[in-house]
Amino acid sequence: SSVLAPSVLLAPLTALCFKQATNMAALFVITLCSIICVAAGFPVLSLSISRAAMQNFNSSVSNRDNLATTMVLPALQDIFKQAKYAIQVEKGDLVVQASFPDTQVDDDCNHKIEAEHPKAVGTVEKTSFLRFGTANISWHGATVFVDAELDSQLDISTDVCVRVGKKIFGHHCSQIARKTVGIDVLSDGQTGVGLNMTAYNAHLAVVNGTWSLVFNFHASVVGNVLKWRVDKVTANNCKIKILGITIASVCGTIERHVKDKVQVLTDKVMTISAPNLLKKLEDKINTKIGAEVVIPLKLADSSLIV
């Protein structure tokens, strides 16, 4: 009878050892990945809380989201003061939009002028960065944790309706003709842009043996037109001819009216649709919008609460 070579006898054992080693390596990688993912998650690693605040949190069911937002916001603001957390804003990342009620521009009977459906659009002119504490912007109660003052191109588009009339018997104004034309009013200035944080479904729970604040993270982009360069307001496409008569005063009237009413656009916080910016935020903090966040709690001047 033939004798099997040692290599043949050891082959099954070698294969088994290799399979076990492969499984152990895979388990090690999975474990290491889970540790890294937790460590590299939401940047607020712990929060201090007093026992009175814990009792208030547990008793105020309807106000828990506001309380949680108030607890997390200062810590998140401190984090975004750091240069490494700055978020780059590029052209196309956001558009600030607002609409306003119809406005009577000129009430003269000879040519009554009304701006209908005015809309304002602001776009970023050049690349900048969002951080906290570098811009002095009033957000009127919005829970903003990172912001910037950006140079913007501002454009108001409106339909201008001109009615030509004539007074009858010295007092009644009778309309003879009317015409509506689209007009763009162009300028530039500064727009405040910020990221607003809100906690949803907030509650306290014991996680891994430690009392923790648990909530779903939500963020939105808000904008605030800060100021216009009023001296650069120019109206285009406003040469209107009705019944063979050119209403030459429309351009100047529109420009003067915009300059007079410039404050209508300022100090008004608006929500902005800016998915590119929110994606950059998710990448920066390694947390998806809507994801559940768990932050361990510790009593003020004490250790973690267990």
Contacts in CASP RR format, 6 or more apart in sequence:
PFRMAT RR
TARGET T0000
AUTHOR 0000-0000-0000
METHOD contacts of the structure
MODEL  1
SSVLAPSVLLAPLTALCFKQATNMAALFVITLCSIICVAAGFPVLSLSIS
RAAMQNFNSSVSNRDNLATTMVLPALQDIFKQAKYAIQVEKGDLVVQASF
PDTQVDDDCNHKIEAEHPKAVGTVEKTSFLRFGTANISWHGATVFVDAEL
DSQLDISTDVCVRVGKKIFGHHCSQIARKTVGIDVLSDGQTGVGLNMTAY
NAHLAVVNGTWSLVFNFHASVVGNVLKWRVDKVTANNCKIKILGITIASV
CGTIERHVKDKVQVLTDKVMTISAPNLLKKLEDKINTKIGAEVVIPLKLA
DSSLIV
37 286 0 8 1.000
40 286 0 8 1.000
41 285 0 8 1.000
41 286 0 8 1.000
41 287 0 8 1.000
42 217 0 8 1.000
42 285 0 8 1.000
42 286 0 8 1.000
42 287 0 8 1.000
42 293 0 8 1.000
42 295 0 8 1.000
43 76 0 8 1.000
43 79 0 8 1.000
43 85 0 8 1.000
43 285 0 8 1.000
44 72 0 8 1.000
44 75 0 8 1.000
44 76 0 8 1.000
44 79 0 8 1.000
44 295 0 8 1.000
45 295 0 8 1.000
45 296 0 8 1.000
46 295 0 8 1.000
46 296 0 8 1.000
46 297 0 8 1.000
46 298 0 8 1.000
46 304 0 8 1.000
47 71 0 8 1.000
47 72 0 8 1.000
47 75 0 8 1.000
47 213 0 8 1.000
47 295 0 8 1.000
47 296 0 8 1.000
47 297 0 8 1.000
47 298 0 8 1.000
48 297 0 8 1.000
48 298 0 8 1.000
48 299 0 8 1.000
48 300 0 8 1.000
49 57 0 8 1.000
49 71 0 8 1.000
49 213 0 8 1.000
49 297 0 8 1.000
49 298 0 8 1.000
49 299 0 8 1.000
49 300 0 8 1.000
49 305 0 8 1.000
50 299 0 8 1.000
50 300 0 8 1.000
51 299 0 8 1.000
53 71 0 8 1.000
54 204 0 8 1.000
54 211 0 8 1.000
54 297 0 8 1.000
56 67 0 8 1.000
57 64 0 8 1.000
57 67 0 8 1.000
57 68 0 8 1.000
57 204 0 8 1.000
58 204 0 8 1.000
60 67 0 8 1.000
64 202 0 8 1.000
64 203 0 8 1.000
65 198 0 8 1.000
65 199 0 8 1.000
65 200 0 8 1.000
65 201 0 8 1.000
65 202 0 8 1.000
65 215 0 8 1.000
67 202 0 8 1.000
68 199 0 8 1.000
68 202 0 8 1.000
68 213 0 8 1.000
68 215 0 8 1.000
69 143 0 8 1.000
69 197 0 8 1.000
69 198 0 8 1.000
69 199 0 8 1.000
69 202 0 8 1.000
71 213 0 8 1.000
72 197 0 8 1.000
72 199 0 8 1.000
72 213 0 8 1.000
72 215 0 8 1.000
72 295 0 8 1.000
73 143 0 8 1.000
73 145 0 8 1.000
73 197 0 8 1.000
76 145 0 8 1.000
76 197 0 8 1.000
77 132 0 8 1.000
77 133 0 8 1.000
77 145 0 8 1.000
77 146 0 8 1.000
78 132 0 8 1.000
79 85 0 8 1.000
80 86 0 8 1.000
80 130 0 8 1.000
80 131 0 8 1.000
80 132 0 8 1.000
80 145 0 8 1.000
80 146 0 8 1.000
81 131 0 8 1.000
81 132 0 8 1.000
81 133 0 8 1.000
83 131 0 8 1.000
85 131 0 8 1.000
85 146 0 8 1.000
85 284 0 8 1.000
85 285 0 8 1.000
86 129 0 8 1.000
86 130 0 8 1.000
86 131 0 8 1.000
87 129 0 8 1.000
87 130 0 8 1.000
87 131 0 8 1.000
87 146 0 8 1.000
87 195 0 8 1.000
87 277 0 8 1.000
87 280 0 8 1.000
87 281 0 8 1.000
87 284 0 8 1.000
88 127 0 8 1.000
88 128 0 8 1.000
88 129 0 8 1.000
88 130 0 8 1.000
88 280 0 8 1.000
89 124 0 8 1.000
89 127 0 8 1.000
89 128 0 8 1.000
89 129 0 8 1.000
89 130 0 8 1.000
89 148 0 8 1.000
89 150 0 8 1.000
89 193 0 8 1.000
89 277 0 8 1.000
90 124 0 8 1.000
90 127 0 8 1.000
90 276 0 8 1.000
91 123 0 8 1.000
91 124 0 8 1.000
91 125 0 8 1.000
91 126 0 8 1.000
91 127 0 8 1.000
92 123 0 8 1.000
92 124 0 8 1.000
92 276 0 8 1.000
93 124 0 8 1.000
93 274 0 8 1.000
93 276 0 8 1.000
93 277 0 8 1.000
93 280 0 8 1.000
94 124 0 8 1.000
94 193 0 8 1.000
94 221 0 8 1.000
94 272 0 8 1.000
94 273 0 8 1.000
94 274 0 8 1.000
94 276 0 8 1.000
94 277 0 8 1.000
95 121 0 8 1.000
95 122 0 8 1.000
95 123 0 8 1.000
95 272 0 8 1.000
95 273 0 8 1.000
95 274 0 8 1.000
96 120 0 8 1.000
96 121 0 8 1.000
96 122 0 8 1.000
96 123 0 8 1.000
96 152 0 8 1.000
96 191 0 8 1.000
96 193 0 8 1.000
96 223 0 8 1.000
96 225 0 8 1.000
96 270 0 8 1.000
96 272 0 8 1.000
97 119 0 8 1.000
97 120 0 8 1.000
97 121 0 8 1.000
97 122 0 8 1.000
97 270 0 8 1.000
97 272 0 8 1.000
98 119 0 8 1.000
98 120 0 8 1.000
98 225 0 8 1.000
98 265 0 8 1.000
98 268 0 8 1.000
98 270 0 8 1.000
99 117 0 8 1.000
99 118 0 8 1.000
99 119 0 8 1.000
99 120 0 8 1.000
100 118 0 8 1.000
100 119 0 8 1.000
100 120 0 8 1.000
100 264 0 8 1.000
102 114 0 8 1.000
102 115 0 8 1.000
102 116 0 8 1.000
102 117 0 8 1.000
102 118 0 8 1.000
103 114 0 8 1.000
103 115 0 8 1.000
103 118 0 8 1.000
103 257 0 8 1.000
103 261 0 8 1.000
104 112 0 8 1.000
104 113 0 8 1.000
104 114 0 8 1.000
105 113 0 8 1.000
105 114 0 8 1.000
105 115 0 8 1.000
105 160 0 8 1.000
105 253 0 8 1.000
105 254 0 8 1.000
105 257 0 8 1.000
106 112 0 8 1.000
106 113 0 8 1.000
106 249 0 8 1.000
106 253 0 8 1.000
106 257 0 8 1.000
109 165 0 8 1.000
109 166 0 8 1.000
109 167 0 8 1.000
109 173 0 8 1.000
110 164 0 8 1.000
110 165 0 8 1.000
110 166 0 8 1.000
111 162 0 8 1.000
111 163 0 8 1.000
111 164 0 8 1.000
111 165 0 8 1.000
111 247 0 8 1.000
111 249 0 8 1.000
111 250 0 8 1.000
112 162 0 8 1.000
112 163 0 8 1.000
112 165 0 8 1.000
112 173 0 8 1.000
113 160 0 8 1.000
113 161 0 8 1.000
113 162 0 8 1.000
113 163 0 8 1.000
113 250 0 8 1.000
113 253 0 8 1.000
113 254 0 8 1.000
114 160 0 8 1.000
114 161 0 8 1.000
114 163 0 8 1.000
115 158 0 8 1.000
115 159 0 8 1.000
115 160 0 8 1.000
115 183 0 8 1.000
115 254 0 8 1.000
115 257 0 8 1.000
116 158 0 8 1.000
116 159 0 8 1.000
116 160 0 8 1.000
116 161 0 8 1.000
116 180 0 8 1.000
117 158 0 8 1.000
117 159 0 8 1.000
118 156 0 8 1.000
118 157 0 8 1.000
118 158 0 8 1.000
119 156 0 8 1.000
119 157 0 8 1.000
119 158 0 8 1.000
120 154 0 8 1.000
120 155 0 8 1.000
120 156 0 8 1.000
120 225 0 8 1.000
120 265 0 8 1.000
121 154 0 8 1.000
121 155 0 8 1.000
121 156 0 8 1.000
121 157 0 8 1.000
122 152 0 8 1.000
122 153 0 8 1.000
122 154 0 8 1.000
122 155 0 8 1.000
122 191 0 8 1.000
122 225 0 8 1.000
123 152 0 8 1.000
123 153 0 8 1.000
123 155 0 8 1.000
124 150 0 8 1.000
124 151 0 8 1.000
124 152 0 8 1.000
124 191 0 8 1.000
124 193 0 8 1.000
125 150 0 8 1.000
125 151 0 8 1.000
125 152 0 8 1.000
125 153 0 8 1.000
125 188 0 8 1.000
126 151 0 8 1.000
128 148 0 8 1.000
128 150 0 8 1.000
128 151 0 8 1.000
129 148 0 8 1.000
130 146 0 8 1.000
130 147 0 8 1.000
130 148 0 8 1.000
130 193 0 8 1.000
130 194 0 8 1.000
130 195 0 8 1.000
131 146 0 8 1.000
131 147 0 8 1.000
131 148 0 8 1.000
132 144 0 8 1.000
132 145 0 8 1.000
132 146 0 8 1.000
132 147 0 8 1.000
133 147 0 8 1.000
134 148 0 8 1.000
135 147 0 8 1.000
135 148 0 8 1.000
135 149 0 8 1.000
135 192 0 8 1.000
137 144 0 8 1.000
137 147 0 8 1.000
137 149 0 8 1.000
137 192 0 8 1.000
137 194 0 8 1.000
137 224 0 8 1.000
137 226 0 8 1.000
138 224 0 8 1.000
138 267 0 8 1.000
139 147 0 8 1.000
139 194 0 8 1.000
139 196 0 8 1.000
139 222 0 8 1.000
139 224 0 8 1.000
139 269 0 8 1.000
140 267 0 8 1.000
140 269 0 8 1.000
142 196 0 8 1.000
142 222 0 8 1.000
142 269 0 8 1.000
143 196 0 8 1.000
143 197 0 8 1.000
143 198 0 8 1.000
144 194 0 8 1.000
144 195 0 8 1.000
144 196 0 8 1.000
144 197 0 8 1.000
144 222 0 8 1.000
145 195 0 8 1.000
145 196 0 8 1.000
145 197 0 8 1.000
146 194 0 8 1.000
146 195 0 8 1.000
147 192 0 8 1.000
147 193 0 8 1.000
147 194 0 8 1.000
147 195 0 8 1.000
148 192 0 8 1.000
148 193 0 8 1.000
148 194 0 8 1.000
149 190 0 8 1.000
149 191 0 8 1.000
149 192 0 8 1.000
149 226 0 8 1.000
150 190 0 8 1.000
150 191 0 8 1.000
150 192 0 8 1.000
150 193 0 8 1.000
151 188 0 8 1.000
151 189 0 8 1.000
151 190 0 8 1.000
152 188 0 8 1.000
152 189 0 8 1.000
152 190 0 8 1.000
152 191 0 8 1.000
152 225 0 8 1.000
153 186 0 8 1.000
153 188 0 8 1.000
154 186 0 8 1.000
154 187 0 8 1.000
154 188 0 8 1.000
154 189 0 8 1.000
154 191 0 8 1.000
154 225 0 8 1.000
154 228 0 8 1.000
154 265 0 8 1.000
155 184 0 8 1.000
155 185 0 8 1.000
155 186 0 8 1.000
155 187 0 8 1.000
156 184 0 8 1.000
156 185 0 8 1.000
156 258 0 8 1.000
157 182 0 8 1.000
157 183 0 8 1.000
157 184 0 8 1.000
157 185 0 8 1.000
158 182 0 8 1.000
158 183 0 8 1.000
158 185 0 8 1.000
159 180 0 8 1.000
159 181 0 8 1.000
159 182 0 8 1.000
159 183 0 8 1.000
160 180 0 8 1.000
160 181 0 8 1.000
160 182 0 8 1.000
160 183 0 8 1.000
160 238 0 8 1.000
160 240 0 8 1.000
160 250 0 8 1.000
160 254 0 8 1.000
161 178 0 8 1.000
161 179 0 8 1.000
161 180 0 8 1.000
162 178 0 8 1.000
162 179 0 8 1.000
162 180 0 8 1.000
162 181 0 8 1.000
162 240 0 8 1.000
162 242 0 8 1.000
162 247 0 8 1.000
162 250 0 8 1.000
163 175 0 8 1.000
163 177 0 8 1.000
163 178 0 8 1.000
164 175 0 8 1.000
164 176 0 8 1.000
164 177 0 8 1.000
164 178 0 8 1.000
164 242 0 8 1.000
164 243 0 8 1.000
164 245 0 8 1.000
164 247 0 8 1.000
165 173 0 8 1.000
165 174 0 8 1.000
165 175 0 8 1.000
165 176 0 8 1.000
165 177 0 8 1.000
166 173 0 8 1.000
166 174 0 8 1.000
166 176 0 8 1.000
167 173 0 8 1.000
167 174 0 8 1.000
168 174 0 8 1.000
176 243 0 8 1.000
177 242 0 8 1.000
177 243 0 8 1.000
178 242 0 8 1.000
179 240 0 8 1.000
179 242 0 8 1.000
181 237 0 8 1.000
181 238 0 8 1.000
181 240 0 8 1.000
182 237 0 8 1.000
183 235 0 8 1.000
183 236 0 8 1.000
183 237 0 8 1.000
183 238 0 8 1.000
183 254 0 8 1.000
184 235 0 8 1.000
184 236 0 8 1.000
184 237 0 8 1.000
185 233 0 8 1.000
185 234 0 8 1.000
185 235 0 8 1.000
185 236 0 8 1.000
185 254 0 8 1.000
185 255 0 8 1.000
185 258 0 8 1.000
186 232 0 8 1.000
186 233 0 8 1.000
186 234 0 8 1.000
186 236 0 8 1.000
187 228 0 8 1.000
187 229 0 8 1.000
187 230 0 8 1.000
187 232 0 8 1.000
187 233 0 8 1.000
187 234 0 8 1.000
187 258 0 8 1.000
188 228 0 8 1.000
188 229 0 8 1.000
188 232 0 8 1.000
189 226 0 8 1.000
189 227 0 8 1.000
189 228 0 8 1.000
189 229 0 8 1.000
190 226 0 8 1.000
190 227 0 8 1.000
191 223 0 8 1.000
191 224 0 8 1.000
191 225 0 8 1.000
191 226 0 8 1.000
192 223 0 8 1.000
192 224 0 8 1.000
192 225 0 8 1.000
192 226 0 8 1.000
193 221 0 8 1.000
193 222 0 8 1.000
193 223 0 8 1.000
193 224 0 8 1.000
193 272 0 8 1.000
194 221 0 8 1.000
194 222 0 8 1.000
194 223 0 8 1.000
195 219 0 8 1.000
195 220 0 8 1.000
195 221 0 8 1.000
195 222 0 8 1.000
195 277 0 8 1.000
195 278 0 8 1.000
195 281 0 8 1.000
196 219 0 8 1.000
196 220 0 8 1.000
196 221 0 8 1.000
196 222 0 8 1.000
197 217 0 8 1.000
197 218 0 8 1.000
197 219 0 8 1.000
198 218 0 8 1.000
198 219 0 8 1.000
198 220 0 8 1.000
199 215 0 8 1.000
199 216 0 8 1.000
199 217 0 8 1.000
199 218 0 8 1.000
200 215 0 8 1.000
200 216 0 8 1.000
200 218 0 8 1.000
200 290 0 8 1.000
201 215 0 8 1.000
201 216 0 8 1.000
202 213 0 8 1.000
202 214 0 8 1.000
202 215 0 8 1.000
203 214 0 8 1.000
203 215 0 8 1.000
204 211 0 8 1.000
204 212 0 8 1.000
204 213 0 8 1.000
204 214 0 8 1.000
204 297 0 8 1.000
205 211 0 8 1.000
205 212 0 8 1.000
205 214 0 8 1.000
206 212 0 8 1.000
207 214 0 8 1.000
207 294 0 8 1.000
207 296 0 8 1.000
209 306 0 8 1.000
210 296 0 8 1.000
210 297 0 8 1.000
210 304 0 8 1.000
210 305 0 8 1.000
210 306 0 8 1.000
211 296 0 8 1.000
211 297 0 8 1.000
211 304 0 8 1.000
211 305 0 8 1.000
211 306 0 8 1.000
212 294 0 8 1.000
212 295 0 8 1.000
212 296 0 8 1.000
212 297 0 8 1.000
213 294 0 8 1.000
213 295 0 8 1.000
213 297 0 8 1.000
214 292 0 8 1.000
214 293 0 8 1.000
214 294 0 8 1.000
214 295 0 8 1.000
215 292 0 8 1.000
215 293 0 8 1.000
216 290 0 8 1.000
216 291 0 8 1.000
216 292 0 8 1.000
216 293 0 8 1.000
217 287 0 8 1.000
217 288 0 8 1.000
217 289 0 8 1.000
217 290 0 8 1.000
217 291 0 8 1.000
217 292 0 8 1.000
217 293 0 8 1.000
218 289 0 8 1.000
218 290 0 8 1.000
219 278 0 8 1.000
219 281 0 8 1.000
219 289 0 8 1.000
220 271 0 8 1.000
220 272 0 8 1.000
220 278 0 8 1.000
221 271 0 8 1.000
221 272 0 8 1.000
221 273 0 8 1.000
221 274 0 8 1.000
221 277 0 8 1.000
221 278 0 8 1.000
222 269 0 8 1.000
222 270 0 8 1.000
222 271 0 8 1.000
222 272 0 8 1.000
223 269 0 8 1.000
223 270 0 8 1.000
223 271 0 8 1.000
223 272 0 8 1.000
224 266 0 8 1.000
224 267 0 8 1.000
224 268 0 8 1.000
224 269 0 8 1.000
224 270 0 8 1.000
225 265 0 8 1.000
225 266 0 8 1.000
225 268 0 8 1.000
226 266 0 8 1.000
227 266 0 8 1.000
228 262 0 8 1.000
228 265 0 8 1.000
228 266 0 8 1.000
230 259 0 8 1.000
230 262 0 8 1.000
233 255 0 8 1.000
233 258 0 8 1.000
233 259 0 8 1.000
234 255 0 8 1.000
235 250 0 8 1.000
235 251 0 8 1.000
235 252 0 8 1.000
235 254 0 8 1.000
235 255 0 8 1.000
235 258 0 8 1.000
238 250 0 8 1.000
238 251 0 8 1.000
238 254 0 8 1.000
239 246 0 8 1.000
239 248 0 8 1.000
239 250 0 8 1.000
239 251 0 8 1.000
240 246 0 8 1.000
240 247 0 8 1.000
240 250 0 8 1.000
241 247 0 8 1.000
278 289 0 8 1.000
281 289 0 8 1.000
282 288 0 8 1.000
282 289 0 8 1.000
287 293 0 8 1.000
296 304 0 8 1.000
297 304 0 8 1.000
297 305 0 8 1.000
298 304 0 8 1.000
298 305 0 8 1.000
299 305 0 8 1.000
END
